[in-house]
């Protein structure tokens, strides 16, 4: 195959946090397949005539299934196109980038990855919440709050995450907050453990609410916090009281 596919991380939402290399590729690409979480303003940088394909996935709203996305990536590579697969955050952190890269390798296509600024660190940071802190946490655990749809049960043992896992940063979990809270508390976590919810982080619509682990679901519902959202659980959430927004 003569084409090339670049899995490019679009960052957390703020176009200013997109990488220079990602921008260079976006401006040269013949085809751009973009996710729902990539800022649409980035598409204004595409060259005239570039084919733009919405491959976005949100709950119950998939423009393309994953197998269709994989097939299209291989197809365009076989046609000799320069393809940018624009993915929110970083391609390999809960972004299925590794799966796409495997399919492309299997088909004999040339594939490269351009890391992006991950929302897992940057979004709490912009909200004045460091995921590690010398006084509170020397360890951080990143968790997806939304498992594969074909699994009847969570593969994540939430109760086991109570001790020895430091700050818990949960992506894509707003709709599952009640179950997560319940499992953590039943595993021994104090109901009063500080927590924070950040909605639409790094964008002009960013909203941040501090709460406790027992009140995560209530906070999300009463404050009408919408995806994309990140939950941070741990003593580091209290640092926001002193730092405030850093966006």
ZADO-1210 file (C-alpha; in nm, 4 decimals, padded with zeros to 6 digits):
<atoms>
<atom x="00.0000" y="00.0000" z="00.0000" code="UNK" pos="1"/>
<atom x="00.1243" y="00.3473" z="-00.0858" code="UNK" pos="2"/>
<atom x="-00.0999" y="00.5443" z="00.1505" code="UNK" pos="3"/>
<atom x="-00.0256" y="00.6453" z="00.5078" code="UNK" pos="4"/>
<atom x="-00.2545" y="00.6629" z="00.8088" code="UNK" pos="5"/>
<atom x="-00.1797" y="00.8860" z="01.1066" code="UNK" pos="6"/>
<atom x="-00.3657" y="00.8325" z="01.4324" code="UNK" pos="7"/>
<atom x="-00.3618" y="01.1858" z="01.5682" code="UNK" pos="8"/>
<atom x="-00.4617" y="01.2905" z="01.9187" code="UNK" pos="9"/>
<atom x="-00.6790" y="01.6035" z="01.9085" code="UNK" pos="10"/>
<atom x="-00.6267" y="01.6894" z="02.2754" code="UNK" pos="11"/>
<atom x="-00.8918" y="01.7678" z="02.5383" code="UNK" pos="12"/>
<atom x="-01.0984" y="02.0183" z="02.3375" code="UNK" pos="13"/>
<atom x="-00.9153" y="02.3511" z="02.3335" code="UNK" pos="14"/>
<atom x="-00.7709" y="02.3868" z="01.9787" code="UNK" pos="15"/>
<atom x="-00.4709" y="02.5648" z="02.1307" code="UNK" pos="16"/>
<atom x="-00.3712" y="02.2370" z="02.2940" code="UNK" pos="17"/>
<atom x="-00.3484" y="02.0559" z="01.9601" code="UNK" pos="18"/>
<atom x="00.0076" y="01.9570" z="01.8702" code="UNK" pos="19"/>
<atom x="00.2148" y="02.1250" z="01.5988" code="UNK" pos="20"/>
<atom x="00.2774" y="01.7913" z="01.4271" code="UNK" pos="21"/>
<atom x="-00.0931" y="01.7116" z="01.4333" code="UNK" pos="22"/>
<atom x="-00.1739" y="02.0458" z="01.2718" code="UNK" pos="23"/>
<atom x="00.0864" y="01.9938" z="00.9981" code="UNK" pos="24"/>
<atom x="-00.0652" y="01.6569" z="00.9093" code="UNK" pos="25"/>
<atom x="-00.4219" y="01.7857" z="00.9262" code="UNK" pos="26"/>
<atom x="-00.3393" y="02.0531" z="00.6693" code="UNK" pos="27"/>
<atom x="-00.1891" y="01.7963" z="00.4290" code="UNK" pos="28"/>
<atom x="-00.4392" y="01.5145" z="00.4690" code="UNK" pos="29"/>
<atom x="-00.6454" y="01.3854" z="00.1776" code="UNK" pos="30"/>
<atom x="-00.8919" y="01.2223" z="00.4168" code="UNK" pos="31"/>
<atom x="-00.9776" y="01.3154" z="00.7762" code="UNK" pos="32"/>
<atom x="-01.1847" y="01.0757" z="00.9856" code="UNK" pos="33"/>
<atom x="-01.2766" y="01.2545" z="01.3060" code="UNK" pos="34"/>
<atom x="-01.4306" y="01.1583" z="01.6388" code="UNK" pos="35"/>
<atom x="-01.7121" y="01.3265" z="01.8296" code="UNK" pos="36"/>
<atom x="-01.4717" y="01.4496" z="02.0965" code="UNK" pos="37"/>
<atom x="-01.2371" y="01.6272" z="01.8574" code="UNK" pos="38"/>
<atom x="-01.3054" y="02.0000" z="01.8336" code="UNK" pos="39"/>
<atom x="-01.4853" y="02.0711" z="01.5015" code="UNK" pos="40"/>
<atom x="-01.2919" y="02.3983" z="01.4687" code="UNK" pos="41"/>
<atom x="-00.9852" y="02.1908" z="01.3833" code="UNK" pos="42"/>
<atom x="-01.1535" y="02.0811" z="01.0615" code="UNK" pos="43"/>
<atom x="-01.1324" y="02.4403" z="00.9350" code="UNK" pos="44"/>
<atom x="-00.7593" y="02.3766" z="00.8930" code="UNK" pos="45"/>
<atom x="-00.8113" y="02.1006" z="00.6375" code="UNK" pos="46"/>
<atom x="-00.7072" y="02.1716" z="00.2794" code="UNK" pos="47"/>
<atom x="-00.9614" y="02.2374" z="00.0080" code="UNK" pos="48"/>
<atom x="-01.0973" y="01.9145" z="-00.1298" code="UNK" pos="49"/>
<atom x="-01.0098" y="01.7021" z="00.1710" code="UNK" pos="50"/>
<atom x="-01.2688" y="01.4338" z="00.2391" code="UNK" pos="51"/>
<atom x="-01.4123" y="01.4715" z="00.5895" code="UNK" pos="52"/>
<atom x="-01.5758" y="01.1693" z="00.7511" code="UNK" pos="53"/>
<atom x="-01.7642" y="01.1774" z="01.0798" code="UNK" pos="54"/>
<atom x="-01.6681" y="00.8605" z="01.2660" code="UNK" pos="55"/>
<atom x="-01.7893" y="00.9941" z="01.5992" code="UNK" pos="56"/>
<atom x="-01.9280" y="00.7755" z="01.8719" code="UNK" pos="57"/>
<atom x="-02.1439" y="00.8878" z="02.1597" code="UNK" pos="58"/>
<atom x="-02.3810" y="00.6808" z="02.3681" code="UNK" pos="59"/>
<atom x="-02.6378" y="00.5215" z="02.1326" code="UNK" pos="60"/>
<atom x="-02.5231" y="00.7488" z="01.8480" code="UNK" pos="61"/>
<atom x="-02.2597" y="00.5888" z="01.6278" code="UNK" pos="62"/>
<atom x="-02.2113" y="00.7440" z="01.2856" code="UNK" pos="63"/>
<atom x="-01.9865" y="00.4529" z="01.1940" code="UNK" pos="64"/>
<atom x="-01.9374" y="00.1233" z="01.3718" code="UNK" pos="65"/>
<atom x="-01.5808" y="00.0364" z="01.4645" code="UNK" pos="66"/>
<atom x="-01.5517" y="-00.2289" z="01.1942" code="UNK" pos="67"/>
<atom x="-01.6689" y="00.0233" z="00.9330" code="UNK" pos="68"/>
<atom x="-01.4087" y="00.2722" z="01.0533" code="UNK" pos="69"/>
<atom x="-01.1379" y="00.0062" z="01.0306" code="UNK" pos="70"/>
<atom x="-01.2434" y="-00.0915" z="00.6797" code="UNK" pos="71"/>
<atom x="-01.2433" y="00.2687" z="00.5573" code="UNK" pos="72"/>
<atom x="-00.8969" y="00.3329" z="00.7007" code="UNK" pos="73"/>
<atom x="-00.7615" y="00.0302" z="00.5146" code="UNK" pos="74"/>
<atom x="-00.9491" y="00.1281" z="00.1961" code="UNK" pos="75"/>
<atom x="-00.8083" y="00.4803" z="00.1848" code="UNK" pos="76"/>
<atom x="-00.4579" y="00.3575" z="00.2624" code="UNK" pos="77"/>
<atom x="-00.4865" y="00.1123" z="-00.0276" code="UNK" pos="78"/>
<atom x="-00.5873" y="00.4023" z="-00.2541" code="UNK" pos="79"/>
<atom x="-00.2640" y="00.5828" z="-00.1693" code="UNK" pos="80"/>
<atom x="-00.4264" y="00.8539" z="00.0407" code="UNK" pos="81"/>
<atom x="-00.2735" y="01.0424" z="00.3317" code="UNK" pos="82"/>
<atom x="-00.5260" y="00.9803" z="00.6085" code="UNK" pos="83"/>
<atom x="-00.5584" y="01.1524" z="00.9454" code="UNK" pos="84"/>
<atom x="-00.7639" y="00.9628" z="01.1997" code="UNK" pos="85"/>
<atom x="-00.8426" y="01.2470" z="01.4405" code="UNK" pos="86"/>
<atom x="-00.9199" y="01.1158" z="01.7869" code="UNK" pos="87"/>
<atom x="-01.0135" y="01.3067" z="02.1014" code="UNK" pos="88"/>
<atom x="-00.7483" y="01.3223" z="02.3721" code="UNK" pos="89"/>
<atom x="-00.4735" y="01.0697" z="02.3040" code="UNK" pos="90"/>
<atom x="-00.5275" y="00.7855" z="02.0545" code="UNK" pos="91"/>
<atom x="-00.4110" y="00.5081" z="02.2859" code="UNK" pos="92"/>
<atom x="-00.5842" y="00.6078" z="02.6113" code="UNK" pos="93"/>
<atom x="-00.9348" y="00.4594" z="02.5964" code="UNK" pos="94"/>
<atom x="-00.9443" y="00.5716" z="02.2347" code="UNK" pos="95"/>
<atom x="-00.9318" y="00.2377" z="02.0481" code="UNK" pos="96"/>
<atom x="-00.6322" y="00.3657" z="01.8563" code="UNK" pos="97"/>
<atom x="-00.4367" y="00.0486" z="01.9198" code="UNK" pos="98"/>
<atom x="-00.7193" y="-00.1590" z="01.7691" code="UNK" pos="99"/>
<atom x="-00.7198" y="00.0555" z="01.4559" code="UNK" pos="100"/>
<atom x="-00.3416" y="00.0389" z="01.4287" code="UNK" pos="101"/>
<atom x="-00.3544" y="-00.3407" z="01.4551" code="UNK" pos="102"/>
<atom x="-00.6092" y="-00.3663" z="01.1737" code="UNK" pos="103"/>
<atom x="-00.3984" y="-00.1413" z="00.9530" code="UNK" pos="104"/>
<atom x="-00.0809" y="-00.3396" z="01.0254" code="UNK" pos="105"/>
<atom x="-00.2664" y="-00.6632" z="00.9525" code="UNK" pos="106"/>
<atom x="-00.3693" y="-00.5239" z="00.6136" code="UNK" pos="107"/>
<atom x="-00.0119" y="-00.4171" z="00.5354" code="UNK" pos="108"/>
<atom x="-00.0814" y="-00.0443" z="00.5632" code="UNK" pos="109"/>
<atom x="00.1692" y="00.2123" z="00.6870" code="UNK" pos="110"/>
<atom x="00.0462" y="00.3594" z="01.0135" code="UNK" pos="111"/>
<atom x="00.1889" y="00.6162" z="01.2550" code="UNK" pos="112"/>
<atom x="00.0701" y="00.7682" z="01.5811" code="UNK" pos="113"/>
<atom x="00.0843" y="01.1314" z="01.6925" code="UNK" pos="114"/>
<atom x="00.0229" y="01.1516" z="02.0690" code="UNK" pos="115"/>
<atom x="-00.2262" y="01.4066" z="02.1960" code="UNK" pos="116"/>
<atom x="-00.2652" y="01.5980" z="02.5218" code="UNK" pos="117"/>
<atom x="-00.4731" y="01.3565" z="02.7267" code="UNK" pos="118"/>
<atom x="-00.7831" y="01.4873" z="02.8992" code="UNK" pos="119"/>
<atom x="-00.7081" y="01.2525" z="03.1898" code="UNK" pos="120"/>
<atom x="-00.4381" y="01.4871" z="03.3172" code="UNK" pos="121"/>
<atom x="-00.5022" y="01.8175" z="03.1403" code="UNK" pos="122"/>
<atom x="-00.8712" y="01.8596" z="03.2252" code="UNK" pos="123"/>
<atom x="-00.8282" y="01.8205" z="03.6032" code="UNK" pos="124"/>
<atom x="-00.5158" y="02.0375" z="03.5795" code="UNK" pos="125"/>
<atom x="-00.7052" y="02.3208" z="03.4095" code="UNK" pos="126"/>
<atom x="-00.9673" y="02.2923" z="03.6837" code="UNK" pos="127"/>
<atom x="-00.7006" y="02.3473" z="03.9494" code="UNK" pos="128"/>
<atom x="-00.6798" y="01.9787" z="04.0463" code="UNK" pos="129"/>
<atom x="-00.3382" y="01.8096" z="04.0229" code="UNK" pos="130"/>
<atom x="-00.3800" y="01.4339" z="03.9827" code="UNK" pos="131"/>
<atom x="-00.0685" y="01.3882" z="04.1993" code="UNK" pos="132"/>
<atom x="00.0502" y="01.6018" z="04.4887" code="UNK" pos="133"/>
<atom x="00.3330" y="01.5494" z="04.7332" code="UNK" pos="134"/>
<atom x="00.0997" y="01.5926" z="05.0305" code="UNK" pos="135"/>
<atom x="-00.1923" y="01.3839" z="04.9018" code="UNK" pos="136"/>
<atom x="-00.1148" y="01.1329" z="04.6279" code="UNK" pos="137"/>
<atom x="00.2001" y="00.9836" z="04.4767" code="UNK" pos="138"/>
<atom x="-00.0019" y="00.7510" z="04.2556" code="UNK" pos="139"/>
<atom x="-00.2803" y="00.7991" z="04.0036" code="UNK" pos="140"/>
<atom x="-00.5064" y="00.5426" z="03.8374" code="UNK" pos="141"/>
<atom x="-00.6857" y="00.6127" z="03.5091" code="UNK" pos="142"/>
<atom x="-01.0102" y="00.4231" z="03.4566" code="UNK" pos="143"/>
<atom x="-01.2781" y="00.4096" z="03.1910" code="UNK" pos="144"/>
<atom x="-01.6258" y="00.4474" z="03.3334" code="UNK" pos="145"/>
<atom x="-01.7836" y="00.3078" z="03.0178" code="UNK" pos="146"/>
<atom x="-01.7008" y="-00.0498" z="02.9243" code="UNK" pos="147"/>
<atom x="-01.7679" y="-00.2276" z="02.5964" code="UNK" pos="148"/>
<atom x="-02.1387" y="-00.2472" z="02.5196" code="UNK" pos="149"/>
<atom x="-02.1218" y="-00.6237" z="02.4647" code="UNK" pos="150"/>
<atom x="-02.0140" y="-00.6913" z="02.8235" code="UNK" pos="151"/>
<atom x="-02.2922" y="-00.7749" z="03.0692" code="UNK" pos="152"/>
<atom x="-02.0724" y="-00.6977" z="03.3705" code="UNK" pos="153"/>
<atom x="-01.7991" y="-00.4430" z="03.4355" code="UNK" pos="154"/>
<atom x="-01.4519" y="-00.5880" z="03.4013" code="UNK" pos="155"/>
<atom x="-01.3395" y="-00.3262" z="03.6530" code="UNK" pos="156"/>
<atom x="-01.3443" y="-00.4366" z="04.0160" code="UNK" pos="157"/>
<atom x="-01.4293" y="-00.0982" z="04.1651" code="UNK" pos="158"/>
<atom x="-01.4082" y="-00.2226" z="04.5220" code="UNK" pos="159"/>
<atom x="-01.0460" y="-00.3246" z="04.4726" code="UNK" pos="160"/>
<atom x="-00.9560" y="00.0333" z="04.3769" code="UNK" pos="161"/>
<atom x="-01.0224" y="00.1720" z="04.7228" code="UNK" pos="162"/>
<atom x="-00.6763" y="00.1085" z="04.8684" code="UNK" pos="163"/>
<atom x="-00.3366" y="00.1555" z="04.7108" code="UNK" pos="164"/>
<atom x="-00.4441" y="00.3146" z="04.3833" code="UNK" pos="165"/>
<atom x="-00.4020" y="00.6844" z="04.4675" code="UNK" pos="166"/>
<atom x="-00.6127" y="00.9406" z="04.2841" code="UNK" pos="167"/>
<atom x="-00.8876" y="00.7848" z="04.0717" code="UNK" pos="168"/>
<atom x="-00.9451" y="00.9618" z="03.7404" code="UNK" pos="169"/>
<atom x="-01.2538" y="00.8249" z="03.5675" code="UNK" pos="170"/>
<atom x="-01.3232" y="00.9078" z="03.2041" code="UNK" pos="171"/>
<atom x="-01.6589" y="00.8606" z="03.0286" code="UNK" pos="172"/>
<atom x="-01.8298" y="00.7656" z="03.3538" code="UNK" pos="173"/>
<atom x="-02.0894" y="01.0343" z="03.4257" code="UNK" pos="174"/>
<atom x="-02.3791" y="00.8053" z="03.3398" code="UNK" pos="175"/>
<atom x="-02.2376" y="00.5310" z="03.5611" code="UNK" pos="176"/>
<atom x="-02.1565" y="00.7515" z="03.8609" code="UNK" pos="177"/>
<atom x="-02.4163" y="00.5965" z="04.0919" code="UNK" pos="178"/>
<atom x="-02.2853" y="00.2445" z="04.0502" code="UNK" pos="179"/>
<atom x="-01.9236" y="00.3573" z="04.0763" code="UNK" pos="180"/>
<atom x="-01.9897" y="00.5448" z="04.4011" code="UNK" pos="181"/>
<atom x="-02.1808" y="00.2535" z="04.5506" code="UNK" pos="182"/>
<atom x="-01.9083" y="00.0024" z="04.4672" code="UNK" pos="183"/>
<atom x="-01.6287" y="00.2218" z="04.6010" code="UNK" pos="184"/>
<atom x="-01.8097" y="00.2858" z="04.9287" code="UNK" pos="185"/>
<atom x="-01.8951" y="-00.0824" z="04.9691" code="UNK" pos="186"/>
<atom x="-01.5266" y="-00.1519" z="04.9117" code="UNK" pos="187"/>
<atom x="-01.4388" y="00.0606" z="05.2134" code="UNK" pos="188"/>
<atom x="-01.3975" y="00.4134" z="05.0777" code="UNK" pos="189"/>
<atom x="-01.5252" y="00.6890" z="05.3066" code="UNK" pos="190"/>
<atom x="-01.8493" y="00.8402" z="05.1719" code="UNK" pos="191"/>
<atom x="-01.6919" y="01.1781" z="05.2482" code="UNK" pos="192"/>
<atom x="-01.3897" y="01.1224" z="05.0223" code="UNK" pos="193"/>
<atom x="-01.3424" y="01.4461" z="04.8227" code="UNK" pos="194"/>
<atom x="-01.4325" y="01.4282" z="04.4565" code="UNK" pos="195"/>
<atom x="-01.4816" y="01.6566" z="04.1591" code="UNK" pos="196"/>
<atom x="-01.6721" y="01.6440" z="03.8329" code="UNK" pos="197"/>
<atom x="-01.5473" y="01.8382" z="03.5312" code="UNK" pos="198"/>
<atom x="-01.7780" y="01.8794" z="03.2333" code="UNK" pos="199"/>
<atom x="-01.6552" y="01.9909" z="02.8891" code="UNK" pos="200"/>
<atom x="-01.3086" y="02.0567" z="03.0229" code="UNK" pos="201"/>
<atom x="-01.0677" y="02.2988" z="02.8508" code="UNK" pos="202"/>
<atom x="-01.3501" y="02.4595" z="02.6508" code="UNK" pos="203"/>
<atom x="-01.5406" y="02.7868" z="02.7096" code="UNK" pos="204"/>
<atom x="-01.8265" y="02.5695" z="02.8431" code="UNK" pos="205"/>
<atom x="-01.6145" y="02.4083" z="03.1141" code="UNK" pos="206"/>
<atom x="-01.7977" y="02.3506" z="03.4422" code="UNK" pos="207"/>
<atom x="-01.6471" y="02.2167" z="03.7627" code="UNK" pos="208"/>
<atom x="-01.8239" y="02.0968" z="04.0746" code="UNK" pos="209"/>
<atom x="-01.6542" y="01.9671" z="04.3888" code="UNK" pos="210"/>
<atom x="-01.8420" y="01.7118" z="04.5950" code="UNK" pos="211"/>
<atom x="-01.7864" y="01.3815" z="04.7758" code="UNK" pos="212"/>
<atom x="-01.7826" y="01.0288" z="04.6408" code="UNK" pos="213"/>
<atom x="-02.1238" y="00.9545" z="04.7962" code="UNK" pos="214"/>
<atom x="-02.2812" y="01.2526" z="04.6194" code="UNK" pos="215"/>
<atom x="-02.1309" y="01.2130" z="04.2715" code="UNK" pos="216"/>
<atom x="-02.4515" y="01.0991" z="04.1028" code="UNK" pos="217"/>
<atom x="-02.6598" y="01.3612" z="04.2869" code="UNK" pos="218"/>
<atom x="-02.4178" y="01.6384" z="04.1904" code="UNK" pos="219"/>
<atom x="-02.4169" y="01.5391" z="03.8246" code="UNK" pos="220"/>
<atom x="-02.7979" y="01.5268" z="03.8167" code="UNK" pos="221"/>
<atom x="-02.8716" y="01.8431" z="04.0160" code="UNK" pos="222"/>
<atom x="-02.6078" y="02.0519" z="03.8397" code="UNK" pos="223"/>
<atom x="-02.7022" y="01.9067" z="03.4988" code="UNK" pos="224"/>
<atom x="-02.3409" y="01.8248" z="03.4159" code="UNK" pos="225"/>
<atom x="-02.3101" y="01.6876" z="03.0640" code="UNK" pos="226"/>
<atom x="-02.0566" y="01.4693" z="02.8826" code="UNK" pos="227"/>
<atom x="-01.7788" y="01.4739" z="02.8025" code="UNK" pos="228"/>
<atom x="-01.6954" y="01.4611" z="03.1683" code="UNK" pos="229"/>
<atom x="-01.4241" y="01.3451" z="03.4027" code="UNK" pos="230"/>
<atom x="-01.4577" y="01.2468" z="03.7674" code="UNK" pos="231"/>
<atom x="-01.1641" y="01.2832" z="04.0034" code="UNK" pos="232"/>
<atom x="-01.1791" y="01.1023" z="04.3363" code="UNK" pos="233"/>
<atom x="-00.9216" y="01.1664" z="04.6065" code="UNK" pos="234"/>
<atom x="-00.7818" y="01.4244" z="04.8446" code="UNK" pos="235"/>
<atom x="-00.6300" y="01.6157" z="04.5505" code="UNK" pos="236"/>
<atom x="-00.9810" y="01.7453" z="04.4726" code="UNK" pos="237"/>
<atom x="-00.9481" y="01.9783" z="04.7721" code="UNK" pos="238"/>
<atom x="-00.6580" y="02.1612" z="04.6061" code="UNK" pos="239"/>
<atom x="-00.9117" y="02.3311" z="04.3780" code="UNK" pos="240"/>
<atom x="-01.0337" y="02.5268" z="04.6809" code="UNK" pos="241"/>
<atom x="-00.6964" y="02.7029" z="04.6822" code="UNK" pos="242"/>
<atom x="-00.6145" y="02.7152" z="04.3107" code="UNK" pos="243"/>
<atom x="-00.9492" y="02.7648" z="04.1370" code="UNK" pos="244"/>
<atom x="-00.9670" y="02.7483" z="03.7587" code="UNK" pos="245"/>
<atom x="-00.6363" y="02.7550" z="03.5753" code="UNK" pos="246"/>
<atom x="-00.7851" y="02.7517" z="03.2278" code="UNK" pos="247"/>
</atoms>
